Amino acid sequence: MNSFVEPGWQKIFGDPTIGIAIEERAKVLERVLLITIPIILTFAVFNYSYNFIQLASVQMESLLLILPAWLLARRVALVPVAEFLSLLGAALVLLYLIYDGGIGGLGFIWGWLFPFIAFYIAGIRQGWYWCIGFLTIASAILMLSLGITASYDTDTRVLFFAAYFFYLVVGYWFNAIRFQYLFTLEQKVAARTAQLEHASLFDSLTDMPNRPHITDYISALIKRRNEVFAVISLDIDRFHEINNVLGYDNGDRLLQAVARRIQSHESNNLFAGRMGADEFAIVLHDLATGKTRDEVEAVVLEQSKQLQKAIEQEPYSINNAVIELEVTIGIELPNTKDPNAGHMIRRANFACHMAKRTQDKIAVYNSEQEESSARQIQTFIGLRRALQNDELMLFYQPKVDMRIGKVTDVEALIRWVSPDEGFVPPDHFIPVAESTGLIHPVTRYVLDEAMRQQALWLKEGYHINIAINLSARNLMDSELISSIAEILEKHHVSPGAFTLEITESSIMGQPEKALQTIHDLKGMGFSLSLDDYGTGYTSLGYLKDMPVDELKIDQSFIFNCLKSARDCAIVESTINLVSNLGLKVVAEGIENRDVWDKLKKMGCDKGQGYFIAKPMNAEDLIKWLEDSEWSHS
C-alpha cells in the first residue's frame, strides 16, 4: 500500500488531508486531461473561426503542455511532472483570458476556475502555491490595467478579488472534503487489505501460521542451500472422539489451548503452525551443519520428545471437563534428493500416519513404508476395477472327513487374476479390502458366486457343503443379514448347504455386536465355524456362548505338529476340549501323510490341506472328485 504524499487535517495552509496515493493521482489527472483536451480544441477552433487568433494561439500552445502531460500521467514516476505541465497550461490559458479581457471585458471571470483546477490536480498544499502564484500574476494584470480589449476599473478589480477569494475557499473546502473521503477510503482499504493478507497467512482459530504460510516458509529454507532443517507433523490422538463427546465449540477451545502450548515451546529454531483440523506442523531449522544424518535425527527426536511432553504433561481444562491428551508425531528429516516443501510436508504426514498405525507415538519417515502404502493404493484401485470387470473368481479346496476318508465340504477361496499384474495373492489384496471397506462388495461377490455354484451342483447331483469366510467388518455390517437372505432367495438354495467361517479375532473388536450377528446367522440355518483358532484371544467363555458347530485349528500349529511337542500338545488338547463341547474339529494346513495320520489318531474330525488337494476352480474340482481317492461318492 502506497503512503500518502501529504498528511491530513492540520492547518489551513498545512493540509486538511492531503494528497492522495500517487497511483490515484495519476488516474485523476488522466481523466481530467481526457476531458480537457477536446474542450480546448473546440474552443480553439471556435476562436479561430471568429478571428480571435491570439486566444486560439494561446489555447493551442497550452495543448503543447497538456498533451505531453497526458502521456506522462501514464507513468507513475512522472506524475508530478505531468501535474506541473497541466497546471501551467491551465494557468496560461486563464491568465491570457484575463489579459485579453474577452467578450465585454469579462475574461477575468475565467480566472475564478483556477482554484478548483489547482486543488483538484495538485492537492491542498501545492494547490495553495499555485493559487497564490496565479493570483499574483492576475493581480498585476488587473492592477496595471493590462487588458487588451478592455480596461479594468476599480469595481471590476474588487469583484475579481472578492469572487476569487470566495472560489478559493470553496475550491479548497470542496477538495479538502473530497480528499478526506479518499483518505478515509484509502485507510479502510489498507486495513481490509491487511486483514486479508493476515487471513491468507494465519489460521483464523489459533492465529498460527497456516498451511500456505508454512509451505512458503519451508520453500524459503530450501533456497538457503546450506540450511539444515526438519519438518514435523503433529496430530492429536482421538480428536474426533473428543469433538463428538464435548462438541465442536469445546473442540475448538482445545485446539487453541494446544496451539498456546506449542507457541510457548517455540524457540529461535522452531517455527510452528496449524495445517488444519487437529494437525500442526513444526519446522526445526538451524540444525547444526556438518553433522551426520544419524546425529541430526537424534537432535530432532530429542526436541520432538520435549515438544510432545510439553503438550501432554498437564491435563487440559475445557468448560469444566478435564482432558488428558496424547499426540503423535511424524518427522521428515533433511532431504537433499527431493527438496520440495509440499513433498516434505506430505512425508511428515505419512510418518505421523504410520506412527498412529504402529502406536509408536513418534516415527521418522521411511520411504519403504511409503512405497508399501503406494502399492496398497494401487491394489485398492485395481481391486475396485476387478469388482467392476469380473476379474475375481472362486477356487474351492476340499475338506475330508477323516473318519471315512471322503470329501464332505469345500472352502470357497477368492482369487484375483489381474490383466496387468497376473495372479494377485489373497494376502496382498484381502487386507487392503478390509482396511478400505471394499471387503463388503468382495464378500457379496463371494456369497453370490458360491450360492450360484451350489445351485448348479445341486442340479447336477453333487451335494457338497460350501464354507464361506466372513471378516470382522462383515459382522459389523448392518446389511449383512438382509444381503445374505436376498442372495439365498435369488439362487433358491438353503442355508444348510453352507458353513460360514468366522475368524477368532473378528469377534474381539465389538464382541456384543459380533455375537448378535453370529446368533442371527445361526438362526437363519447356517452352520458356523470358528476359523484360525489359537491365533486370537478367544476365551472359553466366548467359546461357550458362541453357537458354532466346528472349530478350525490354525495351520501354524498343524505345520509344527510333528516337530514341536508343545504344538502337538496344544493341538491334541484342543481336539479333546472341543470334542467334549460337542463341536467338530477341522485341521487346516495338512501337508503330508504323517501329519494326517497323527491328527487322525488324535481324533480330529476333518482335514484340509495340500496333502489332500490344492484349491481349484469348480470345473477342475468336479473332475478331481471323479478320479480322486477322496471322492465323496
C-alpha positions in Angstrom: 0.0 0.0 0.0 1.4 3.4 -1.0 1.7 6.0 1.6 0.1 9.4 1.2 2.2 12.2 -0.1 0.8 14.8 2.4 -0.7 14.4 5.9 -4.3 15.4 6.8 -6.4 17.9 8.8 -3.8 20.2 10.3 -3.8 23.9 9.4 -5.4 25.8 6.7 -2.2 26.2 4.9 -0.8 23.0 6.2 -3.2 20.4 4.9 -6.6 19.2 5.5 -5.7 15.7 4.3 -3.7 15.7 1.9 -2.6 14.4 -1.1 -3.6 11.0 -2.3 -1.7 7.9 -3.3 0.4 8.5 -6.4 -1.5 5.9 -8.4 -4.8 7.6 -7.7 -3.3 11.0 -8.6 -2.3 9.5 -12.0 -5.8 8.2 -12.6 -7.4 11.6 -11.6 -5.0 13.5 -13.9 -5.5 11.2 -16.8 -9.3 11.6 -16.5 -9.1 15.4 -16.2 -6.9 15.7 -19.3 -9.0 13.4 -21.4 -11.9 15.8 -20.8 -9.8 19.0 -21.0 -8.0 18.3 -24.4 -11.2 18.1 -26.6 -12.7 21.1 -24.8 -9.6 23.2 -25.5 -9.5 22.0 -29.1 -13.2 23.0 -29.5 -12.6 26.5 -28.1 -9.5 27.0 -30.2 -11.4 26.1 -33.4 -14.3 28.4 -32.3 -11.9 31.3 -31.6 -10.1 30.9 -34.9 -13.4 30.9 -36.8 -14.4 34.2 -35.1 -10.9 35.6 -35.7 -9.8 35.5 -32.0 -6.4 34.5 -33.3 -4.3 35.3 -30.3 -6.6 33.5 -27.8 -6.8 30.5 -30.1 -3.0 30.5 -30.4 -2.6 30.6 -26.6 -5.1 27.6 -26.3 -3.1 25.7 -28.9 0.1 26.5 -27.1 -1.4 25.2 -23.9 -2.1 21.9 -25.6 1.7 21.7 -26.2 1.9 21.4 -22.4 -1.2 19.4 -21.8 -0.7 16.7 -24.4 2.7 15.7 -23.0 1.2 15.8 -19.5 -1.5 13.3 -20.6 1.2 11.0 -21.9 3.4 11.4 -18.8 0.5 10.8 -16.5 0.5 7.1 -17.6 3.9 6.6 -15.9 3.6 6.8 -12.1 7.1 8.2 -11.6 6.4 11.2 -13.9 3.0 12.1 -12.4 4.4 15.3 -10.6 5.9 16.5 -14.0 2.5 15.8 -15.7 0.7 17.7 -12.9 3.1 20.7 -13.3 2.6 20.8 -17.1 -1.2 20.5 -16.8 -1.5 23.4 -14.3 1.0 25.5 -16.3 -1.2 25.0 -19.4 -4.4 25.9 -17.5 -2.8 29.0 -15.9 -1.5 30.1 -19.3 -5.0 30.0 -20.9 -6.8 31.5 -17.9 -4.3 34.4 -17.4 -4.4 35.2 -21.1 -8.2 35.4 -20.9 -7.8 37.9 -18.0 -5.1 39.7 -20.1 -7.2 39.7 -23.2 -10.4 40.9 -21.4 -12.6 38.6 -23.5 -16.1 39.5 -24.7 -17.4 42.5 -23.0 -14.3 42.7 -20.7 -15.5 39.6 -18.8 -12.4 37.4 -19.5 -11.3 37.8 -15.8 -14.3 35.6 -14.8 -12.5 32.6 -16.2 -9.8 33.1 -13.5 -12.2 32.0 -10.8 -11.9 28.4 -12.2 -8.2 28.2 -11.3 -8.6 27.3 -7.6 -10.8 24.4 -8.4 -8.3 23.1 -11.0 -5.3 23.7 -8.8 -6.6 22.0 -5.7 -8.1 19.1 -7.7 -4.9 18.3 -9.6 -2.1 19.4 -7.2 -3.6 18.7 -3.8 -4.1 21.1 -1.0 -0.5 22.2 -0.2 0.7 22.6 -3.8 -2.7 23.9 -4.7 -2.2 26.9 -2.4 1.1 27.6 -4.0 -0.4 27.6 -7.5 -3.4 29.7 -6.4 -1.2 32.3 -4.8 1.1 32.4 -7.8 -1.9 32.7 -10.2 -3.4 35.5 -8.1 -0.1 37.4 -8.1 0.1 37.4 -11.9 -3.6 38.1 -12.3 -3.4 41.0 -9.8 -0.6 42.5 -11.8 -2.7 42.3 -15.0 -5.7 43.8 -13.2 -4.0 46.5 -11.2 -1.9 47.7 -14.2 -5.0 47.5 -16.5 -3.2 45.4 -19.0 -6.3 44.1 -20.6 -6.2 44.3 -24.4 -9.9 44.6 -25.2 -11.0 46.3 -22.0 -9.5 48.4 -19.3 -10.3 47.1 -15.8 -11.8 49.6 -13.5 -11.9 49.6 -9.7 -15.2 47.9 -9.4 -14.1 45.1 -11.7 -10.9 44.6 -9.7 -12.9 44.5 -6.4 -15.3 42.0 -8.0 -12.5 39.8 -9.2 -10.6 39.7 -5.9 -13.8 39.1 -3.9 -15.0 36.3 -6.2 -11.5 34.8 -6.5 -11.1 34.6 -2.7 -14.7 33.2 -2.5 -14.0 30.5 -5.1 -10.6 29.9 -3.5 -12.3 29.0 -0.2 -15.0 27.0 -2.0 -12.4 25.1 -4.1 -10.3 24.5 -1.0 -13.1 23.1 1.1 -14.6 21.1 -1.8 -11.3 19.3 -2.5 -10.5 19.1 1.2 -13.7 17.1 1.8 -13.0 15.1 -1.3 -9.5 14.3 -0.2 -10.7 13.5 3.3 -13.1 11.0 1.8 -10.4 9.5 -0.3 -8.0 9.4 2.6 -10.6 7.6 4.8 -11.4 5.2 2.0 -7.7 4.5 1.4 -7.3 3.8 5.1 -10.2 1.4 5.1 -8.9 -0.3 2.0 -5.5 -0.6 3.6 -6.9 -2.0 6.8 -9.1 -4.5 4.9 -6.1 -5.5 2.7 -4.0 -6.0 5.8 -6.8 -8.2 7.3 -7.0 -10.3 4.1 -3.2 -10.6 4.0 -3.2 -11.8 7.6 -6.1 -14.2 6.9 -4.2 -15.6 3.9 -1.2 -16.4 6.1 -2.6 -17.2 9.5 -5.2 -19.7 10.9 -8.4 -17.9 12.0 -8.9 -20.2 15.0 -5.4 -20.3 16.6 -3.7 -17.3 14.8 -0.8 -19.6 14.0 0.7 -19.6 10.5 -1.5 -21.6 8.2 -0.6 -24.3 5.5 0.4 -21.8 2.7 2.5 -19.8 5.2 4.3 -22.9 6.4 4.8 -24.1 2.8 6.3 -20.7 1.9 8.5 -20.8 5.0 9.9 -24.2 4.1 10.4 -23.2 0.5 12.4 -20.2 1.7 14.6 -22.5 3.9 15.1 -24.8 0.9 16.5 -21.9 -1.1 19.2 -21.4 1.6 21.4 -24.1 0.2 23.2 -24.9 3.4 20.2 -24.8 5.8 19.7 -28.0 7.7 16.1 -28.4 8.9 13.4 -30.9 9.6 9.6 -30.9 9.2 7.4 -32.4 12.0 3.7 -33.3 11.6 1.9 -33.4 15.0 -1.6 -34.9 15.3 -3.9 -35.0 18.3 -5.0 -38.6 19.1 -8.7 -39.4 19.1 -9.6 -35.8 18.5 -12.7 -36.9 16.6 -14.0 -38.7 19.7 -13.3 -35.5 21.8 -15.4 -33.5 19.3 -18.2 -36.0 19.4 -18.3 -36.0 23.2 -17.6 -32.4 24.1 -19.0 -30.7 21.0 -17.2 -28.7 18.3 -17.0 -25.5 20.3 -15.1 -27.2 23.0 -13.0 -29.0 20.5 -12.0 -25.6 19.1 -11.1 -24.4 22.6 -8.9 -27.4 23.0 -7.1 -26.7 19.7 -6.5 -23.2 20.9 -5.1 -24.5 24.2 -2.8 -26.9 22.3 -1.7 -24.1 20.0 -0.8 -22.0 23.0 1.4 -24.8 24.4 3.2 -25.2 21.1 3.8 -21.5 20.8 5.0 -21.3 24.4 7.6 -24.0 23.5 8.8 -22.1 20.5 12.4 -21.2 20.4 14.7 -19.5 17.9 15.0 -22.5 15.8 11.3 -23.6 15.9 8.5 -22.4 13.6 5.1 -23.8 14.2 1.7 -23.5 12.5 -1.7 -25.3 12.1 -2.2 -27.3 8.9 -5.9 -27.8 9.6 -8.3 -29.9 11.8 -6.2 -31.4 14.6 -2.9 -31.3 12.6 0.0 -29.0 13.4 3.3 -28.6 11.6 6.6 -27.6 13.2 9.8 -26.7 11.4 13.0 -27.2 13.2 15.7 -25.2 11.5 19.3 -24.0 12.1 20.2 -27.6 13.0 24.0 -27.7 13.2 25.6 -28.3 9.8 28.4 -30.8 9.4 26.5 -33.5 11.4 25.7 -36.9 10.1 22.1 -37.8 9.3 22.0 -40.0 12.4 23.2 -37.1 14.6 20.6 -34.8 13.1 18.0 -37.4 13.6 18.9 -37.8 17.3 18.6 -34.0 17.8 15.2 -33.8 16.1 13.9 -36.8 18.0 15.0 -35.2 21.3 13.3 -31.9 20.5 10.2 -33.8 19.3 10.0 -35.7 22.6 10.3 -32.4 24.6 7.6 -30.8 22.5 5.4 -33.9 23.0 6.0 -33.8 26.7 5.1 -30.0 26.9 1.8 -30.7 25.2 0.9 -33.9 27.1 2.3 -33.4 30.6 -0.6 -31.3 32.0 -4.3 -32.1 31.5 -6.5 -29.5 29.7 -9.4 -27.9 31.5 -12.1 -27.2 28.9 -15.5 -26.0 30.1 -15.2 -27.9 33.4 -14.0 -31.0 31.6 -10.5 -32.3 32.3 -8.9 -33.8 29.2 -5.7 -35.7 29.1 -4.2 -35.5 25.6 -1.8 -37.6 23.6 -0.2 -36.6 20.4 1.5 -38.5 17.6 4.5 -37.1 15.7 5.9 -37.8 12.3 9.3 -36.5 11.2 10.7 -35.7 7.8 14.5 -35.3 8.1 16.6 -33.1 5.7 16.1 -34.4 2.2 18.6 -33.4 -0.5 17.1 -35.8 -3.1 13.7 -34.1 -3.2 13.9 -30.6 -1.7 10.3 -29.7 -2.2 8.1 -28.1 0.5 4.9 -29.8 -0.4 6.7 -33.2 -0.6 8.4 -32.7 2.8 5.1 -31.9 4.5 3.4 -34.9 2.9 6.2 -37.2 4.0 6.0 -35.9 7.6 2.2 -36.5 7.5 2.9 -40.0 6.2 5.3 -40.7 9.1 2.7 -39.4 11.5 0.1 -41.8 10.0 2.5 -44.7 10.3 3.2 -43.8 13.9 -0.5 -43.9 14.6 -0.8 -47.2 12.9 2.1 -48.8 14.8 1.3 -46.9 18.0 4.9 -45.8 18.2 3.9 -42.1 19.0 7.0 -40.8 17.2 8.1 -42.0 13.8 10.7 -40.9 11.2 9.7 -41.0 7.5 10.7 -44.3 5.9 10.5 -44.4 2.1 10.0 -48.2 2.1 6.8 -47.8 4.2 5.5 -45.2 1.7 6.3 -47.5 -1.2 4.3 -50.2 0.5 1.4 -47.7 1.1 1.6 -46.7 -2.6 1.3 -50.3 -3.5 -1.7 -50.7 -1.3 -3.4 -47.7 -3.0 -2.7 -49.3 -6.4 -4.1 -52.5 -5.1 -7.2 -50.7 -3.9 -7.7 -49.1 -7.3 -7.1 -52.4 -9.1 -9.5 -54.3 -6.8 -12.3 -51.8 -7.3 -11.8 -52.2 -11.0 -11.7 -56.0 -10.6 -15.1 -55.9 -9.0 -16.5 -54.0 -11.9 -14.8 -56.0 -14.6 -15.4 -59.6 -13.3 -11.7 -60.3 -12.7 -12.4 -62.2 -9.5 -13.2 -65.9 -9.3 -13.7 -68.6 -6.7 -11.5 -71.6 -6.1 -12.5 -74.5 -3.9 -10.3 -76.5 -1.6 -11.7 -79.9 -0.4 -12.2 -80.9 3.2 -12.1 -84.6 4.1 -14.0 -86.4 6.8 -11.0 -88.1 8.4 -13.1 -91.0 9.8 -14.3 -92.1 6.4 -11.7 -90.5 4.1 -14.2 -88.8 1.9 -14.8 -85.2 0.8 -17.8 -83.7 2.6 -17.1 -79.9 2.2 -15.1 -77.4 0.2 -13.9 -74.0 1.3 -14.6 -71.2 -1.2 -11.4 -69.1 -1.6 -11.4 -65.9 -3.7 -8.8 -65.4 -6.4 -7.9 -62.4 -8.5 -6.2 -62.6 -11.8 -5.3 -59.0 -12.9 -4.9 -58.3 -16.6 -1.9 -56.1 -15.7 -0.2 -58.0 -12.9 -1.5 -61.5 -13.3 -2.3 -63.6 -10.2 -2.5 -61.4 -7.1 -2.1 -63.3 -3.8 -5.1 -63.1 -1.4 -2.8 -62.0 1.4 -2.0 -58.9 -0.7 -5.5 -57.7 -1.5 -7.7 -59.0 1.3 -6.0 -56.7 4.0 -6.5 -53.8 1.6 -10.1 -54.7 1.1 -10.5 -54.9 4.9 -8.9 -51.5 5.6 -10.8 -49.7 2.8 -14.3 -51.1 3.1 -14.1 -53.0 -0.2 -14.5 -56.1 1.8 -18.2 -55.6 1.7 -18.6 -55.9 -2.1 -15.9 -58.6 -2.1 -17.9 -60.7 0.4 -21.1 -60.1 -1.5 -19.4 -61.4 -4.6 -18.2 -64.5 -2.8 -21.6 -65.2 -1.3 -23.3 -64.7 -4.7 -20.9 -66.8 -6.7 -20.7 -69.6 -4.1 -24.5 -69.8 -3.8 -24.8 -69.8 -7.6 -22.3 -72.6 -7.8 -24.1 -74.6 -5.1 -27.3 -74.3 -7.1 -25.6 -75.7 -10.2 -24.0 -78.6 -8.2 -27.3 -79.5 -6.7 -28.9 -79.7 -10.2 -26.0 -82.0 -11.2 -26.5 -84.2 -8.2 -23.5 -83.0 -6.2 -24.2 -82.4 -2.5 -21.2 -80.6 -1.2 -21.2 -78.2 1.7 -19.5 -74.9 0.8 -17.7 -72.9 3.5 -17.6 -69.2 3.1 -15.3 -66.8 5.0 -16.7 -63.7 6.8 -14.5 -60.9 8.1 -14.7 -58.8 11.2 -16.1 -55.9 9.1 -18.8 -58.2 7.7 -20.0 -59.0 11.2 -20.4 -55.2 11.8 -22.3 -54.7 8.6 -26.0 -53.9 9.4 -27.0 -55.0 5.9 -25.2 -58.4 6.1 -28.3 -60.5 7.1 -30.6 -58.9 4.6 -28.0 -59.3 1.8 -27.5 -63.0 2.5 -31.2 -63.6 2.6 -31.6 -61.8 -0.7 -28.9 -64.0 -2.3 -30.3 -67.2 -0.9 -33.6 -66.4 -2.4 -32.1 -65.3 -5.7 -30.4 -68.8 -6.2 -33.1 -70.9 -4.4 -30.6 -72.6 -2.1 -30.8 -73.5 1.6 -28.6 -72.1 4.3 -28.0 -75.6 5.5 -25.8 -76.2 2.4 -23.3 -73.7 3.7 -20.9 -73.2 6.6 -19.8 -69.6 7.4 -16.3 -69.4 8.7 -15.7 -66.6 11.2 -12.1 -65.7 12.3 -11.4 -65.8 16.1 -10.1 -62.2 16.0 -13.2 -60.8 14.3 -15.2 -61.2 17.4 -12.9 -59.2 19.7 -13.5 -55.7 18.3 -17.1 -55.3 19.2 -18.0 -58.7 20.8 -21.6 -57.9 21.6 -22.4 -56.8 18.0 -20.4 -59.7 16.5 -22.1 -62.2 18.8 -25.5 -60.8 17.9 -24.8 -61.2 14.1 -23.5 -64.7 14.7 -26.7 -65.7 16.5 -28.7 -64.2 13.7 -26.8 -66.2 11.1 -27.3 -69.4 13.1 -30.9 -68.6 13.3 -31.1 -68.5 9.5 -29.9 -72.1 9.4 -26.2 -71.8 8.6 -23.5 -73.9 10.1 -20.9 -71.9 11.8 -17.1 -72.5 12.0 -14.6 -70.6 14.2 -11.6 -70.2 11.9 -7.9 -69.7 12.8 -8.4 -70.9 16.4 -5.4 -70.4 18.6 -4.1 -67.2 16.9 -6.5 -64.8 18.7 -7.8 -64.2 22.2 -11.0 -66.2 22.4 -11.7 -67.2 25.9 -13.5 -70.4 26.9 -16.4 -68.1 28.0 -16.8 -66.7 24.5 -16.4 -70.2 23.0 -19.2 -71.4 25.3 -21.5 -68.6 24.3 -20.9 -68.8 20.5 -23.3 -71.0 18.6 -20.6 -72.5 16.4 -20.7 -76.1 15.0 -17.0 -76.6 14.4 -13.6 -75.2 15.1 -10.6 -74.9 12.8 -7.2 -75.2 14.3 -4.8 -72.7 12.7 -2.3 -74.2 10.3 0.6 -72.7 12.2 0.1 -75.3 14.8 -0.5 -78.1 12.3 2.7 -77.4 10.4 4.8 -78.0 13.5 2.8 -80.8 14.9 5.4 -83.4 14.3 8.4 -81.1 15.2 7.2 -79.4 18.3 6.0 -81.3 21.3 4.4 -78.2 22.6 2.4 -77.5 19.4 1.4 -81.2 19.3 0.2 -80.9 22.9 -1.8 -77.8 22.0 -3.5 -79.5 19.0 -4.3 -82.6 21.0 -5.7 -80.8 24.0 -7.8 -78.5 21.7 -9.2 -81.5 19.9 -10.2 -83.1 23.2 -11.7 -79.9 24.6 -13.7 -79.1 21.5 -14.9 -82.7 21.2 -16.1 -82.6 24.8 -18.0 -79.4 23.9 -19.8 -81.3 21.2 -18.1 -79.5 18.3 -16.3 -80.8 15.3 -12.6 -80.1 14.8 -11.1 -79.2 11.4 -7.3 -79.1 10.9 -6.1 -76.9 8.0 -2.6 -77.0 6.5 -2.1 -80.8 6.3 0.9 -81.2 4.1 1.8 -84.9 4.3 0.6 -88.4 5.3 2.5 -88.3 8.7 0.6 -85.3 9.8 -2.7 -86.8 8.5 -2.1 -90.0 10.5 -1.1 -88.1 13.6 -4.3 -85.9 13.5 -6.5 -88.9 12.8 -5.1 -90.7 15.7 -5.8 -87.7 17.9 -9.5 -87.8 16.9 -9.6 -84.8 14.5 -12.9 -84.8 12.6 -11.9 -83.1 9.3 -8.7 -82.3 7.4 -7.8 -79.8 4.8 -4.5 -79.0 3.0 -2.2 -79.7 0.1 -1.9 -83.3 1.1 -5.5 -83.7 0.0 -5.7 -81.1 -2.8 -4.8 -77.6 -3.7 -7.6 -75.0 -4.3 -9.1 -75.4 -7.8 -11.9 -73.9 -9.8 -15.3 -75.5 -9.9 -14.8 -77.4 -13.1 -11.5 -78.9 -12.1 -12.9 -79.8 -8.7 -15.6 -82.0 -10.3 -13.0 -83.7 -12.5 -10.8 -84.2 -9.4 -13.7 -85.7 -7.4 -14.4 -88.2 -10.2 -10.9 -89.5 -10.2 -9.7 -88.9 -6.6 -9.4 -91.5 -3.8 -11.2 -88.8 -1.6 -14.3 -88.8 -3.8 -17.4 -88.1 -1.7 -19.5 -90.6 -3.6 
